[in-house]
Amino acid sequence: MQKYCNIVKNKLNAIICNMEKNISDFVVDPKRDFVRKSELSFSKTMRFILGMGSQALSSELMEFYGLSLATNLLTKSFQNPTLLHM
């Protein structure tokens, strides 16, 4: 069963790579969409969308990037110092 899962995953990754090579077929404005180097490239965006579950977007992004709830709370506390005194 694991072998079959790897075959499907590799096939999906190959399809996403082919989509990225022909990106103009899959975006609204090929001259503007995904033209800059970004942390969230076309292929990462596709993998993220396909791998999303039913959690909140913030939770899904944290899981995708391997972040924890503690990291998120620490970041929020720096953004809002009043949270440190709770």
VENZI-V294500 format. One record per pair of residues at least 6 apart in sequence whose C-alpha atoms are under 8 Angstrom apart, sorted by the first residue. I is the first residue (numbers start at 1). J is the second residue. D is the distance in Angstrom with one decimal. If there is no record, write none. Layout:
i: [I I]
j: [J J]
d: [D D]
//
This chain:
i: [16 16 17 19 19 20 20 23 24 27 34 34 48 52 53 62 62 76 77 77]
j: [43 46 43 25 26 42 43 30 30 33 41 42 64 60 60 68 69 83 83 84]
d: [6.1 7.2 6.8 7.9 7.4 6.5 6.5 7.2 4.9 6.5 6.7 6.3 6.9 6.4 7.2 6.6 8.0 7.8 5.4 5.9]
//
